[in-house]
Amino acid sequence: MKTISSPAIILKKIEYGDSDLIITFFTLNHGKITAIAKYAKKSKKRFASVLEPFGELNIVMTSGRNKELLILTEAQLSHSFTEIKKNILKTAYASYWTEIINKSIENSVTEKQIYALFYKLLNLIDKNIISETAANIIFQIRFANIVGIKPDLKNCCLCKREINGVKGEKLFFDIEKGAIVCEACNGGDKKNIPLFKGTIKQLLWVQDKEIEKALKIKFTEYCLRQATDFMERFIGYYVAKEFKSLKFLKEIG
Ligand SMILES: [Zn+2]
């Protein structure tokens, strides 16, 4: 019998039969793992209501007779993001990040960098240390770095000029190429996403700096809007077609 223990955050929870829950955890030590929590629905005592999103748990799972599905045997809350749970906007952002992670990582592959990024940003919006919108841009761009879909923001991918050396403020992003195109190279192409030089510079800052420096960013209002729109389209293109939680964010935002 195999036993696994790890800090974990819930990614997804579904009801199974009358009394059980099937839960997908993002674990620090073993990546994404799905387990069954028997009698969790019926008996509140069993897991003392800790099987809720936006908390970090310490969990223990063992393999049952059916080796495919692990059985959750212990779950203790180690950290609760109480402000996220109380605030619908914070919940919506946290749900969006949860969905990005759930849709893009493989089962049982350890992803400590993603776990650390996720935990850190949940903690920062929970404590009101940075705005949800800035946190959202930082989460998405750094997530893209870690999973190897880093958008190339330094040079025009056609003429190879550095963005600082390009005339004018207006540049574009070719989502299929995953790279910048300058105005001269873009011509009249309407499919590329317009991005101002100022926005690109702010994105580069949060993309490449050490996380503590990146977190000090003060987005200008316009760049914030442009960068938000850009990152959501970029992540949507590379990670999943459409996010339920993003739709919800748009409805309440
Ligand atoms: Zn160019």
py3Dmol code that shows the C-alpha trace and the ligand (Angstrom):
import py3Dmol

protein = """\
ATOM      1  CA  MET A   1       0.000   0.000   0.000  1.00  0.00           C
ATOM      2  CA  LYS A   2       1.304   3.393  -1.037  1.00  0.00           C
ATOM      3  CA  THR A   3       0.912   6.402   1.270  1.00  0.00           C
ATOM      4  CA  ILE A   4       1.315   9.965   0.072  1.00  0.00           C
ATOM      5  CA  SER A   5       1.376  13.026   2.289  1.00  0.00           C
ATOM      6  CA  SER A   6       1.747  16.643   1.245  1.00  0.00           C
ATOM      7  CA  PRO A   7       0.552  20.200   1.653  1.00  0.00           C
ATOM      8  CA  ALA A   8      -2.204  20.674  -0.927  1.00  0.00           C
ATOM      9  CA  ILE A   9      -4.748  23.115  -2.340  1.00  0.00           C
ATOM     10  CA  ILE A  10      -8.042  21.894  -3.803  1.00  0.00           C
ATOM     11  CA  LEU A  11      -8.410  22.369  -7.557  1.00  0.00           C
ATOM     12  CA  LYS A  12     -11.733  20.657  -8.122  1.00  0.00           C
ATOM     13  CA  LYS A  13     -14.370  18.834  -6.143  1.00  0.00           C
ATOM     14  CA  ILE A  14     -17.230  16.693  -7.406  1.00  0.00           C
ATOM     15  CA  GLU A  15     -19.887  14.721  -5.580  1.00  0.00           C
ATOM     16  CA  TYR A  16     -19.763  10.992  -6.034  1.00  0.00           C
ATOM     17  CA  GLY A  17     -22.753   8.890  -5.069  1.00  0.00           C
ATOM     18  CA  ASP A  18     -24.636   9.742  -1.905  1.00  0.00           C
ATOM     19  CA  SER A  19     -21.777  10.176   0.455  1.00  0.00           C
ATOM     20  CA  ASP A  20     -18.404  10.576  -1.231  1.00  0.00           C
ATOM     21  CA  LEU A  21     -16.449  13.374  -2.850  1.00  0.00           C
ATOM     22  CA  ILE A  22     -13.879  13.065  -5.591  1.00  0.00           C
ATOM     23  CA  ILE A  23     -11.286  15.768  -5.130  1.00  0.00           C
ATOM     24  CA  THR A  24      -8.469  16.926  -7.360  1.00  0.00           C
ATOM     25  CA  PHE A  25      -5.662  18.326  -5.261  1.00  0.00           C
ATOM     26  CA  PHE A  26      -2.676  20.377  -6.299  1.00  0.00           C
ATOM     27  CA  THR A  27      -0.081  18.926  -3.958  1.00  0.00           C
ATOM     28  CA  LEU A  28       3.285  20.489  -3.279  1.00  0.00           C
ATOM     29  CA  ASN A  29       5.177  17.197  -3.345  1.00  0.00           C
ATOM     30  CA  HIS A  30       3.403  15.233  -6.076  1.00  0.00           C
ATOM     31  CA  GLY A  31       1.630  17.718  -8.340  1.00  0.00           C
ATOM     32  CA  LYS A  32      -1.968  17.128  -9.362  1.00  0.00           C
ATOM     33  CA  ILE A  33      -3.571  14.119  -7.701  1.00  0.00           C
ATOM     34  CA  THR A  34      -7.177  12.974  -7.551  1.00  0.00           C
ATOM     35  CA  ALA A  35      -8.492  11.101  -4.525  1.00  0.00           C
ATOM     36  CA  ILE A  36     -11.797   9.932  -3.152  1.00  0.00           C
ATOM     37  CA  ALA A  37     -12.924  11.269   0.210  1.00  0.00           C
ATOM     38  CA  LYS A  38     -15.264   8.602   1.522  1.00  0.00           C
ATOM     39  CA  TYR A  39     -18.284   9.684   3.562  1.00  0.00           C
ATOM     40  CA  ALA A  40     -17.070  13.280   3.291  1.00  0.00           C
ATOM     41  CA  LYS A  41     -20.479  14.432   2.111  1.00  0.00           C
ATOM     42  CA  LYS A  42     -22.490  12.627   4.739  1.00  0.00           C
ATOM     43  CA  SER A  43     -20.366  13.025   7.775  1.00  0.00           C
ATOM     44  CA  LYS A  44     -19.200  16.583   8.386  1.00  0.00           C
ATOM     45  CA  LYS A  45     -17.177  15.244  11.276  1.00  0.00           C
ATOM     46  CA  ARG A  46     -15.079  13.073   9.035  1.00  0.00           C
ATOM     47  CA  PHE A  47     -13.028  15.895   7.549  1.00  0.00           C
ATOM     48  CA  ALA A  48     -14.368  18.680   9.763  1.00  0.00           C
ATOM     49  CA  SER A  49     -15.471  20.758   6.756  1.00  0.00           C
ATOM     50  CA  VAL A  50     -11.903  21.484   5.644  1.00  0.00           C
ATOM     51  CA  LEU A  51     -12.483  20.208   2.104  1.00  0.00           C
ATOM     52  CA  GLU A  52     -13.190  23.666   0.727  1.00  0.00           C
ATOM     53  CA  PRO A  53     -11.322  25.676  -1.904  1.00  0.00           C
ATOM     54  CA  PHE A  54      -8.814  28.402  -1.032  1.00  0.00           C
ATOM     55  CA  GLY A  55      -7.161  26.883   1.939  1.00  0.00           C
ATOM     56  CA  GLU A  56      -3.954  24.956   2.247  1.00  0.00           C
ATOM     57  CA  LEU A  57      -4.363  21.517   3.724  1.00  0.00           C
ATOM     58  CA  ASN A  58      -2.025  18.841   4.934  1.00  0.00           C
ATOM     59  CA  ILE A  59      -3.354  15.680   3.405  1.00  0.00           C
ATOM     60  CA  VAL A  60      -2.599  11.976   3.589  1.00  0.00           C
ATOM     61  CA  MET A  61      -3.755   9.572   0.881  1.00  0.00           C
ATOM     62  CA  THR A  62      -3.342   5.843   0.447  1.00  0.00           C
ATOM     63  CA  SER A  63      -3.844   3.566  -2.507  1.00  0.00           C
ATOM     64  CA  GLY A  64      -6.849   1.313  -2.103  1.00  0.00           C
ATOM     65  CA  ARG A  65      -7.616  -1.987  -3.805  1.00  0.00           C
ATOM     66  CA  ASN A  66      -8.469  -0.037  -6.932  1.00  0.00           C
ATOM     67  CA  LYS A  67      -4.960   1.291  -7.448  1.00  0.00           C
ATOM     68  CA  GLU A  68      -6.029   4.029  -9.828  1.00  0.00           C
ATOM     69  CA  LEU A  69      -7.856   6.094  -7.285  1.00  0.00           C
ATOM     70  CA  LEU A  70      -6.265   7.140  -4.040  1.00  0.00           C
ATOM     71  CA  ILE A  71      -8.243   7.350  -0.824  1.00  0.00           C
ATOM     72  CA  LEU A  72      -8.033  10.464   1.277  1.00  0.00           C
ATOM     73  CA  THR A  73      -7.415   9.398   4.855  1.00  0.00           C
ATOM     74  CA  GLU A  74      -6.491  12.672   6.564  1.00  0.00           C
ATOM     75  CA  ALA A  75      -6.981  16.361   5.840  1.00  0.00           C
ATOM     76  CA  GLN A  76      -6.039  19.173   8.164  1.00  0.00           C
ATOM     77  CA  LEU A  77      -6.315  22.839   7.389  1.00  0.00           C
ATOM     78  CA  SER A  78      -2.947  24.557   7.708  1.00  0.00           C
ATOM     79  CA  HIS A  79      -3.854  27.930   6.210  1.00  0.00           C
ATOM     80  CA  SER A  80      -7.213  29.430   5.319  1.00  0.00           C
ATOM     81  CA  PHE A  81      -7.516  32.322   2.863  1.00  0.00           C
ATOM     82  CA  THR A  82     -10.454  33.824   4.685  1.00  0.00           C
ATOM     83  CA  GLU A  83     -10.630  37.150   2.812  1.00  0.00           C
ATOM     84  CA  ILE A  84     -10.680  35.340  -0.534  1.00  0.00           C
ATOM     85  CA  LYS A  85     -13.609  33.235   0.648  1.00  0.00           C
ATOM     86  CA  LYS A  86     -15.537  36.317   1.803  1.00  0.00           C
ATOM     87  CA  ASN A  87     -14.941  38.477  -1.266  1.00  0.00           C
ATOM     88  CA  ILE A  88     -16.543  37.561  -4.583  1.00  0.00           C
ATOM     89  CA  LEU A  89     -13.948  39.367  -6.719  1.00  0.00           C
ATOM     90  CA  LYS A  90     -11.032  37.687  -4.938  1.00  0.00           C
ATOM     91  CA  THR A  91     -12.849  34.351  -5.235  1.00  0.00           C
ATOM     92  CA  ALA A  92     -13.285  34.898  -8.972  1.00  0.00           C
ATOM     93  CA  TYR A  93      -9.567  35.595  -9.537  1.00  0.00           C
ATOM     94  CA  ALA A  94      -8.507  32.676  -7.359  1.00  0.00           C
ATOM     95  CA  SER A  95     -10.942  30.439  -9.283  1.00  0.00           C
ATOM     96  CA  TYR A  96      -9.489  31.570 -12.585  1.00  0.00           C
ATOM     97  CA  TRP A  97      -5.934  30.698 -11.475  1.00  0.00           C
ATOM     98  CA  THR A  98      -7.186  27.383 -10.106  1.00  0.00           C
ATOM     99  CA  GLU A  99      -8.739  26.582 -13.461  1.00  0.00           C
ATOM    100  CA  ILE A 100      -5.585  27.522 -15.383  1.00  0.00           C
ATOM    101  CA  ILE A 101      -3.552  25.169 -13.194  1.00  0.00           C
ATOM    102  CA  ASN A 102      -6.070  22.356 -13.336  1.00  0.00           C
ATOM    103  CA  LYS A 103      -6.315  22.544 -17.119  1.00  0.00           C
ATOM    104  CA  SER A 104      -2.645  22.769 -17.883  1.00  0.00           C
ATOM    105  CA  ILE A 105      -0.657  20.528 -15.569  1.00  0.00           C
ATOM    106  CA  GLU A 106      -0.253  16.778 -15.902  1.00  0.00           C
ATOM    107  CA  ASN A 107      -1.252  14.338 -13.197  1.00  0.00           C
ATOM    108  CA  SER A 108       1.419  13.327 -10.699  1.00  0.00           C
ATOM    109  CA  VAL A 109       4.112  15.641 -12.036  1.00  0.00           C
ATOM    110  CA  THR A 110       5.668  17.736  -9.264  1.00  0.00           C
ATOM    111  CA  GLU A 111       5.292  21.467  -9.989  1.00  0.00           C
ATOM    112  CA  LYS A 112       6.855  23.204  -7.002  1.00  0.00           C
ATOM    113  CA  GLN A 113       7.425  26.520  -8.790  1.00  0.00           C
ATOM    114  CA  ILE A 114       3.784  26.747  -9.835  1.00  0.00           C
ATOM    115  CA  TYR A 115       2.682  25.775  -6.348  1.00  0.00           C
ATOM    116  CA  ALA A 116       4.860  28.493  -4.836  1.00  0.00           C
ATOM    117  CA  LEU A 117       3.574  31.128  -7.286  1.00  0.00           C
ATOM    118  CA  PHE A 118      -0.054  30.147  -6.698  1.00  0.00           C
ATOM    119  CA  TYR A 119       0.306  30.099  -2.917  1.00  0.00           C
ATOM    120  CA  LYS A 120       2.146  33.418  -2.871  1.00  0.00           C
ATOM    121  CA  LEU A 121      -0.403  35.277  -4.968  1.00  0.00           C
ATOM    122  CA  LEU A 122      -3.350  33.799  -3.082  1.00  0.00           C
ATOM    123  CA  ASN A 123      -1.717  34.987   0.095  1.00  0.00           C
ATOM    124  CA  LEU A 124      -1.058  38.487  -1.284  1.00  0.00           C
ATOM    125  CA  ILE A 125      -4.622  39.090  -2.461  1.00  0.00           C
ATOM    126  CA  ASP A 126      -5.964  37.549   0.733  1.00  0.00           C
ATOM    127  CA  LYS A 127      -3.997  40.088   2.762  1.00  0.00           C
ATOM    128  CA  ASN A 128      -4.718  42.996   0.383  1.00  0.00           C
ATOM    129  CA  ILE A 129      -0.994  43.471  -0.270  1.00  0.00           C
ATOM    130  CA  ILE A 130      -1.445  43.881  -4.017  1.00  0.00           C
ATOM    131  CA  SER A 131      -4.492  44.523  -6.171  1.00  0.00           C
ATOM    132  CA  GLU A 132      -6.269  41.530  -7.665  1.00  0.00           C
ATOM    133  CA  THR A 133      -5.795  42.882 -11.192  1.00  0.00           C
ATOM    134  CA  ALA A 134      -2.009  43.312 -10.826  1.00  0.00           C
ATOM    135  CA  ALA A 135      -1.786  39.884  -9.167  1.00  0.00           C
ATOM    136  CA  ASN A 136      -3.714  38.415 -12.077  1.00  0.00           C
ATOM    137  CA  ILE A 137      -1.228  39.721 -14.650  1.00  0.00           C
ATOM    138  CA  ILE A 138       1.736  38.570 -12.560  1.00  0.00           C
ATOM    139  CA  PHE A 139       0.248  35.115 -12.027  1.00  0.00           C
ATOM    140  CA  GLN A 140      -0.431  34.583 -15.722  1.00  0.00           C
ATOM    141  CA  ILE A 141       2.861  35.851 -17.106  1.00  0.00           C
ATOM    142  CA  ARG A 142       4.974  33.962 -14.565  1.00  0.00           C
ATOM    143  CA  PHE A 143       2.880  30.838 -15.011  1.00  0.00           C
ATOM    144  CA  ALA A 144       3.604  31.082 -18.748  1.00  0.00           C
ATOM    145  CA  ASN A 145       7.346  31.314 -17.957  1.00  0.00           C
ATOM    146  CA  ILE A 146       7.274  28.204 -15.782  1.00  0.00           C
ATOM    147  CA  VAL A 147       5.299  26.022 -18.197  1.00  0.00           C
ATOM    148  CA  GLY A 148       7.452  27.046 -21.156  1.00  0.00           C
ATOM    149  CA  ILE A 149       5.050  29.246 -23.120  1.00  0.00           C
ATOM    150  CA  LYS A 150       6.831  32.516 -22.303  1.00  0.00           C
ATOM    151  CA  PRO A 151       5.679  35.294 -24.627  1.00  0.00           C
ATOM    152  CA  ASP A 152       8.660  36.880 -26.417  1.00  0.00           C
ATOM    153  CA  LEU A 153       8.350  40.586 -25.640  1.00  0.00           C
ATOM    154  CA  LYS A 154      11.893  41.808 -26.256  1.00  0.00           C
ATOM    155  CA  ASN A 155      12.243  42.086 -30.017  1.00  0.00           C
ATOM    156  CA  CYS A 156      10.143  42.312 -33.120  1.00  0.00           C
ATOM    157  CA  CYS A 157      10.107  38.699 -34.287  1.00  0.00           C
ATOM    158  CA  LEU A 158      10.372  39.760 -37.943  1.00  0.00           C
ATOM    159  CA  CYS A 159      12.983  42.546 -38.169  1.00  0.00           C
ATOM    160  CA  LYS A 160      14.599  41.513 -34.821  1.00  0.00           C
ATOM    161  CA  ARG A 161      14.781  45.115 -33.596  1.00  0.00           C
ATOM    162  CA  GLU A 162      14.653  45.542 -29.838  1.00  0.00           C
ATOM    163  CA  ILE A 163      11.437  47.226 -28.782  1.00  0.00           C
ATOM    164  CA  ASN A 164      13.375  50.276 -27.513  1.00  0.00           C
ATOM    165  CA  GLY A 165      14.894  50.718 -30.965  1.00  0.00           C
ATOM    166  CA  VAL A 166      11.543  50.603 -32.736  1.00  0.00           C
ATOM    167  CA  LYS A 167       9.986  53.882 -33.856  1.00  0.00           C
ATOM    168  CA  GLY A 168       6.653  54.877 -32.390  1.00  0.00           C
ATOM    169  CA  GLU A 169       4.736  53.682 -29.378  1.00  0.00           C
ATOM    170  CA  LYS A 170       2.485  51.192 -31.051  1.00  0.00           C
ATOM    171  CA  LEU A 171       3.487  47.559 -31.420  1.00  0.00           C
ATOM    172  CA  PHE A 172       1.586  44.330 -31.895  1.00  0.00           C
ATOM    173  CA  PHE A 173       1.603  40.814 -30.571  1.00  0.00           C
ATOM    174  CA  ASP A 174       1.232  37.846 -32.878  1.00  0.00           C
ATOM    175  CA  ILE A 175      -0.430  35.257 -30.696  1.00  0.00           C
ATOM    176  CA  GLU A 176       0.366  32.290 -32.957  1.00  0.00           C
ATOM    177  CA  LYS A 177       4.056  33.160 -33.064  1.00  0.00           C
ATOM    178  CA  GLY A 178       3.974  34.098 -29.381  1.00  0.00           C
ATOM    179  CA  ALA A 179       6.018  37.230 -30.127  1.00  0.00           C
ATOM    180  CA  ILE A 180       6.047  40.978 -30.748  1.00  0.00           C
ATOM    181  CA  VAL A 181       5.732  42.510 -34.218  1.00  0.00           C
ATOM    182  CA  CYS A 182       6.676  46.170 -34.745  1.00  0.00           C
ATOM    183  CA  GLU A 183       4.300  48.566 -36.507  1.00  0.00           C
ATOM    184  CA  ALA A 184       6.371  48.660 -39.717  1.00  0.00           C
ATOM    185  CA  CYS A 185       6.503  44.857 -39.959  1.00  0.00           C
ATOM    186  CA  ASN A 186       2.869  44.452 -38.992  1.00  0.00           C
ATOM    187  CA  GLY A 187       1.612  46.601 -41.868  1.00  0.00           C
ATOM    188  CA  GLY A 188      -2.162  46.511 -41.888  1.00  0.00           C
ATOM    189  CA  ASP A 189      -2.493  43.065 -40.286  1.00  0.00           C
ATOM    190  CA  LYS A 190      -5.593  43.203 -38.094  1.00  0.00           C
ATOM    191  CA  LYS A 191      -5.282  39.836 -36.411  1.00  0.00           C
ATOM    192  CA  ASN A 192      -2.418  40.889 -34.130  1.00  0.00           C
ATOM    193  CA  ILE A 193      -3.109  42.391 -30.709  1.00  0.00           C
ATOM    194  CA  PRO A 194      -2.064  46.060 -30.321  1.00  0.00           C
ATOM    195  CA  LEU A 195       0.293  46.644 -27.393  1.00  0.00           C
ATOM    196  CA  PHE A 196       1.879  49.973 -26.461  1.00  0.00           C
ATOM    197  CA  LYS A 197       5.573  50.133 -25.718  1.00  0.00           C
ATOM    198  CA  GLY A 198       4.767  51.253 -22.171  1.00  0.00           C
ATOM    199  CA  THR A 199       2.618  48.175 -21.603  1.00  0.00           C
ATOM    200  CA  ILE A 200       5.314  45.888 -23.007  1.00  0.00           C
ATOM    201  CA  LYS A 201       7.903  47.423 -20.681  1.00  0.00           C
ATOM    202  CA  GLN A 202       5.681  46.865 -17.669  1.00  0.00           C
ATOM    203  CA  LEU A 203       5.022  43.289 -18.784  1.00  0.00           C
ATOM    204  CA  LEU A 204       8.774  42.695 -19.203  1.00  0.00           C
ATOM    205  CA  TRP A 205       9.329  43.938 -15.664  1.00  0.00           C
ATOM    206  CA  VAL A 206       6.881  41.465 -14.136  1.00  0.00           C
ATOM    207  CA  GLN A 207       7.995  38.697 -16.474  1.00  0.00           C
ATOM    208  CA  ASP A 208      11.714  38.703 -15.724  1.00  0.00           C
ATOM    209  CA  LYS A 209      12.458  40.389 -12.416  1.00  0.00           C
ATOM    210  CA  GLU A 210      12.822  38.473  -9.184  1.00  0.00           C
ATOM    211  CA  ILE A 211       9.349  37.958  -7.796  1.00  0.00           C
ATOM    212  CA  GLU A 212       9.768  40.469  -4.932  1.00  0.00           C
ATOM    213  CA  LYS A 213      10.787  43.183  -7.418  1.00  0.00           C
ATOM    214  CA  ALA A 214       8.054  42.194  -9.859  1.00  0.00           C
ATOM    215  CA  LEU A 215       5.493  42.612  -7.097  1.00  0.00           C
ATOM    216  CA  LYS A 216       6.492  46.265  -6.663  1.00  0.00           C
ATOM    217  CA  ILE A 217       5.069  47.150 -10.073  1.00  0.00           C
ATOM    218  CA  LYS A 218       2.742  50.118 -10.250  1.00  0.00           C
ATOM    219  CA  PHE A 219       0.780  49.571 -13.433  1.00  0.00           C
ATOM    220  CA  THR A 220      -0.610  52.689 -15.025  1.00  0.00           C
ATOM    221  CA  GLU A 221      -4.356  52.451 -15.517  1.00  0.00           C
ATOM    222  CA  TYR A 222      -4.134  52.115 -19.293  1.00  0.00           C
ATOM    223  CA  CYS A 223      -1.327  49.540 -19.222  1.00  0.00           C
ATOM    224  CA  LEU A 224      -3.204  47.549 -16.622  1.00  0.00           C
ATOM    225  CA  ARG A 225      -6.222  47.259 -18.883  1.00  0.00           C
ATOM    226  CA  GLN A 226      -4.191  46.476 -21.967  1.00  0.00           C
ATOM    227  CA  ALA A 227      -1.973  43.967 -20.165  1.00  0.00           C
ATOM    228  CA  THR A 228      -5.013  42.261 -18.598  1.00  0.00           C
ATOM    229  CA  ASP A 229      -6.701  41.848 -21.940  1.00  0.00           C
ATOM    230  CA  PHE A 230      -3.478  40.652 -23.534  1.00  0.00           C
ATOM    231  CA  MET A 231      -2.612  38.085 -20.843  1.00  0.00           C
ATOM    232  CA  GLU A 232      -6.115  36.618 -20.794  1.00  0.00           C
ATOM    233  CA  ARG A 233      -6.080  36.170 -24.559  1.00  0.00           C
ATOM    234  CA  PHE A 234      -2.579  34.732 -24.454  1.00  0.00           C
ATOM    235  CA  ILE A 235      -3.337  32.244 -21.682  1.00  0.00           C
ATOM    236  CA  GLY A 236      -6.687  31.405 -23.264  1.00  0.00           C
ATOM    237  CA  TYR A 237      -4.955  30.588 -26.527  1.00  0.00           C
ATOM    238  CA  TYR A 238      -2.203  28.466 -25.034  1.00  0.00           C
ATOM    239  CA  VAL A 239      -3.928  26.824 -22.107  1.00  0.00           C
ATOM    240  CA  ALA A 240      -7.584  26.314 -22.851  1.00  0.00           C
ATOM    241  CA  LYS A 241     -10.218  27.501 -25.206  1.00  0.00           C
ATOM    242  CA  GLU A 242     -12.484  29.180 -22.744  1.00  0.00           C
ATOM    243  CA  PHE A 243     -12.484  29.526 -19.007  1.00  0.00           C
ATOM    244  CA  LYS A 244     -15.719  29.378 -17.062  1.00  0.00           C
ATOM    245  CA  SER A 245     -14.229  31.468 -14.271  1.00  0.00           C
ATOM    246  CA  LEU A 246     -13.010  34.155 -16.687  1.00  0.00           C
ATOM    247  CA  LYS A 247     -16.516  34.544 -18.059  1.00  0.00           C
ATOM    248  CA  PHE A 248     -17.715  34.980 -14.501  1.00  0.00           C
ATOM    249  CA  LEU A 249     -15.013  37.574 -13.803  1.00  0.00           C
ATOM    250  CA  LYS A 250     -16.191  39.562 -16.816  1.00  0.00           C
ATOM    251  CA  GLU A 251     -19.789  39.395 -15.602  1.00  0.00           C
ATOM    252  CA  ILE A 252     -19.034  40.719 -12.138  1.00  0.00           C
ATOM    253  CA  GLY A 253     -16.152  43.047 -13.124  1.00  0.00           C
TER     254      GLY A 253
END
"""
ligand_1 = """\
1
ZN
Zn 9.796 44.603 -37.086
"""
view = py3Dmol.view(width=600, height=400)
view.addModel(protein, "pdb")
view.setStyle({"model": 0}, {"cartoon": {"style": "trace"}})
view.addModel(ligand_1, "xyz")
view.setStyle({"model": 1}, {"stick": {}})
view.zoomTo()
view.show()
